[in-house]
Amino acid sequence: MLLALSAVHRNALVTALTRSGWPVIGVRGFDEALRRLGESGARGALVDLRDEGKAGLVAVRALSGRTRVLAIVPGRDLKWITDAIDAGATQ
């Protein structure tokens, strides 16, 4: 089970992940992500930073203390990649 957090692209991410064979829970908000992660037993989280800004990095930091976190960053901006890793993203 994978938790996907995206305020803007949640439905598209859930569709793509489901088609790839992943069981997924899609959420739009940080509080919902924390609650659903605990309830679902998800083994990882995907956080979409493209439209989240610094709030997305806060989510990465909080979720990384509970599970592995993959981050989708805007474009190929090295700053976002390093910020996501510094916040706890593993990939």
C-alpha positions as CSV (number, residue, x, y, z in Angstrom):
1,M,0.0,0.0,0.0
2,L,1.3,3.5,-1.0
3,L,0.0,6.8,0.3
4,A,0.0,9.5,-2.4
5,L,-0.3,13.2,-1.2
6,S,-1.0,15.8,-3.7
7,A,-3.3,18.8,-3.4
8,V,-3.6,19.3,-7.1
9,H,-2.7,16.1,-8.9
10,R,-4.1,13.5,-6.5
11,N,-6.5,11.8,-9.0
12,A,-4.0,11.6,-11.8
13,L,-1.4,10.1,-9.4
14,V,-3.8,7.6,-8.0
15,T,-4.8,6.5,-11.5
16,A,-1.2,6.2,-12.7
17,L,-0.2,4.2,-9.6
18,T,-3.2,1.9,-9.7
19,R,-2.6,1.2,-13.4
20,S,1.0,0.3,-12.5
21,G,-0.3,-2.3,-10.0
22,W,0.2,-0.3,-6.8
23,P,-2.6,-0.4,-4.1
24,V,-2.8,3.3,-3.3
25,I,-4.6,5.7,-1.0
26,G,-4.8,9.3,-2.4
27,V,-5.1,12.2,-0.1
28,R,-5.1,16.0,-0.7
29,G,-4.0,17.3,2.7
30,F,-1.3,16.9,5.3
31,D,-3.5,16.1,8.3
32,E,-5.4,13.6,6.2
33,A,-2.1,12.0,5.1
34,L,-0.9,11.5,8.7
35,R,-4.2,10.1,9.7
36,R,-4.6,7.7,6.7
37,L,-1.0,6.6,7.0
38,G,-1.6,5.4,10.5
39,E,-4.9,3.7,9.7
40,S,-3.8,2.0,6.5
41,G,-0.4,0.6,7.4
42,A,0.9,2.0,4.1
43,R,4.6,1.0,3.5
44,G,5.5,4.2,1.8
45,A,4.4,7.7,0.8
46,L,4.6,9.7,-2.4
47,V,4.6,13.4,-1.8
48,D,4.0,15.7,-4.8
49,L,6.0,18.9,-4.2
50,R,5.1,20.5,-7.6
51,D,2.3,22.6,-6.2
52,E,2.9,22.3,-2.5
53,G,5.9,24.6,-1.9
54,K,7.4,24.6,1.5
55,A,4.3,23.0,3.0
56,G,5.2,19.9,1.0
57,L,8.6,19.8,2.6
58,V,6.9,19.9,6.0
59,A,4.9,16.9,5.0
60,V,8.0,15.1,3.8
61,R,9.7,15.7,7.1
62,A,6.7,14.6,9.2
63,L,6.0,11.5,7.1
64,S,9.7,10.4,6.8
65,G,9.6,9.8,10.6
66,R,6.9,7.2,10.0
67,T,7.7,5.6,6.5
68,R,9.8,5.8,3.4
69,V,9.0,8.9,1.3
70,L,9.3,9.4,-2.4
71,A,9.1,13.0,-3.6
72,I,8.0,14.4,-7.0
73,V,9.8,17.7,-7.4
74,P,9.0,20.6,-9.8
75,G,11.0,20.2,-13.0
76,R,14.7,19.4,-12.6
77,D,15.5,22.0,-10.0
78,L,18.4,20.8,-8.0
79,K,17.4,22.9,-5.1
80,W,14.1,21.1,-4.7
81,I,15.8,17.7,-4.9
82,T,18.3,18.6,-2.2
83,D,15.5,20.2,0.0
84,A,13.4,17.0,-0.4
85,I,16.3,14.8,0.6
86,D,17.2,17.1,3.5
87,A,13.6,16.8,4.7
88,G,13.8,13.0,4.7
89,A,12.8,11.9,1.2
90,T,14.6,8.7,0.3
91,Q,13.9,9.0,-3.4
